[in-house]
Amino acid sequence: MAKDTAASANRRNDIISAAIEVFAEIGYYRATTAQVAEKAQISQPYIFRFFKTKEALLLTALEVSWTRVIESFRSVVEKATPDQLENDLIEAYDKILESHKNELLLQMQAQTIREEVIRQAMQKGISDVRTMVLEAFTAAGIANPTQRTMIFLAIGMLCNVSTALDMPELKDR
């Protein structure tokens, strides 16, 4: 029984990974669950065993991507010295962009999706990151933590654009 549960969890993760890749590559609206199933090497009906709709799959994919950013930042906040905090957070984000580029491309696309549930997921993700960074900057005694947080988030958005457009010069600091 435990083996079936583990296999099921692995399949669910495979589907989420495939969805992230497909949605990032061709866009949420153009992507089909058949394309996700093909990428995950499963049958299309099997997707619906885990996700009721394509939108539910997108929401889970976004949750995975935001969780990765939050966990990465949390790890930095726990270890970084106050004078290195901001730089270490930027480096952590750069690593995510390199290793999980499709997740960030997915987030960028999701910013333009008008469905309220998607907007709420994006608002929550960005808000969670903002709150974490603001609290970390405040605790570290960084001057003007609210302004520094806004600048940090703006740098993150510029990093996203740089990655999406393959313009590394936008990230030169």
C-alpha positions in Angstrom: 0.0 0.0 0.0 2.8 2.5 0.9 4.5 1.6 -2.4 1.3 2.5 -4.3 1.1 5.8 -2.4 4.7 6.7 -3.2 4.2 5.8 -6.9 1.0 7.9 -7.0 2.8 10.8 -5.4 5.7 10.4 -7.9 3.2 10.4 -10.8 1.5 13.5 -9.5 4.8 15.2 -9.3 5.6 14.0 -12.9 2.4 15.6 -14.1 3.1 18.9 -12.3 6.6 19.0 -13.8 5.3 18.2 -17.2 2.6 20.9 -16.8 5.1 23.5 -15.8 7.2 22.7 -18.8 4.3 22.7 -21.3 2.6 25.7 -19.9 5.9 27.7 -19.8 6.8 26.6 -23.3 3.5 27.2 -25.2 1.3 29.1 -22.8 -1.5 28.0 -20.5 -4.3 28.8 -22.9 -2.7 27.0 -25.9 -1.6 24.0 -23.9 -3.8 21.0 -23.6 -3.9 18.3 -21.0 -3.1 15.9 -23.8 0.2 17.7 -24.3 0.9 17.5 -20.6 0.1 13.8 -20.5 2.4 13.2 -23.5 5.2 15.0 -21.7 4.6 13.1 -18.5 4.3 9.8 -20.6 0.9 8.9 -19.2 -2.6 8.8 -20.6 -4.6 12.0 -20.6 -7.4 10.6 -18.4 -4.8 9.8 -15.8 -4.2 13.6 -15.2 -7.8 13.9 -14.1 -7.3 11.3 -11.4 -5.1 14.0 -9.7 -6.5 17.3 -11.0 -10.2 18.0 -11.7 -9.4 20.7 -14.3 -6.5 22.2 -16.2 -6.9 25.3 -14.0 -6.5 23.1 -10.9 -3.3 21.8 -12.5 -2.1 25.4 -13.2 -2.8 26.4 -9.6 -0.8 23.5 -8.2 2.1 24.3 -10.6 2.1 27.9 -9.4 2.0 26.7 -5.8 5.0 24.5 -6.4 6.9 27.4 -8.0 6.1 29.9 -5.2 7.0 27.3 -2.6 10.4 26.8 -4.2 11.1 30.5 -4.0 9.9 30.8 -0.4 11.9 27.8 0.7 15.0 29.0 -1.0 14.6 32.5 0.6 13.9 31.0 4.0 17.1 29.0 3.8 19.0 32.2 3.0 17.4 34.2 5.8 18.3 31.5 8.3 22.0 31.6 7.4 22.8 35.0 5.9 24.5 37.8 7.9 22.7 41.2 7.8 25.3 42.7 5.5 25.1 39.8 3.0 21.3 39.2 3.2 20.1 41.1 0.2 23.0 39.9 -2.0 22.5 36.2 -0.9 18.7 36.5 -1.7 19.5 37.8 -5.1 22.0 35.0 -5.7 19.4 32.4 -4.5 16.9 33.8 -7.0 19.5 33.7 -9.8 20.0 30.0 -9.0 16.3 29.3 -9.2 16.2 31.1 -12.5 18.9 28.8 -13.8 17.6 25.6 -12.4 13.9 26.1 -12.6 13.5 28.6 -15.5 10.2 27.2 -16.6 8.6 27.8 -13.2 9.5 31.5 -13.4 8.3 31.7 -17.0 5.0 30.2 -15.8 4.7 32.8 -13.1 5.3 35.5 -15.6 2.6 34.2 -17.9 0.2 33.8 -14.9 0.5 37.5 -14.1 -1.5 38.2 -17.2 -4.2 35.6 -16.7 -7.4 37.4 -15.7 -9.3 34.5 -14.0 -9.8 35.5 -10.4 -8.5 32.3 -8.8 -5.3 32.5 -10.8 -4.9 36.2 -9.9 -5.4 35.3 -6.2 -2.7 32.6 -6.4 -0.3 35.1 -7.9 -1.2 37.8 -5.4 -0.6 35.3 -2.6 2.8 34.2 -4.0 4.1 37.7 -4.5 2.7 38.8 -1.2 4.3 35.9 0.7 7.7 36.7 -0.9 7.3 40.4 -0.1 6.3 39.7 3.5 9.3 37.3 4.0 11.8 39.8 2.5 10.4 42.8 4.4 10.5 40.9 7.7 14.0 39.7 7.0 15.3 43.1 6.0 13.6 44.6 9.1 15.1 42.0 11.4 18.5 42.5 9.9 18.3 46.2 10.6 18.5 47.2 6.9 17.7 50.9 6.6 14.4 51.7 4.8 13.3 48.1 4.7 10.0 48.8 2.9 11.8 50.7 0.1 14.6 48.1 0.0 12.0 45.4 -0.3 10.3 47.2 -3.2 13.7 47.6 -5.0 14.5 43.9 -4.3 11.2 42.8 -5.9 11.8 45.1 -8.8 15.2 43.6 -9.3 13.6 40.2 -9.3 11.1 41.2 -11.9 14.0 42.6 -14.1 15.8 39.2 -13.6 12.6 37.5 -14.9 12.5 39.7 -18.0 16.2 39.2 -18.5 15.8 35.4 -18.4 12.7 35.4 -20.5 14.2 37.5 -23.2 17.7 36.0 -22.9 19.2 39.4 -22.1 21.8 38.7 -19.4 23.0 42.3 -19.6 19.8 43.4 -17.7 21.1 41.6 -14.7 24.5 43.3 -14.6 24.9 44.9 -11.2 
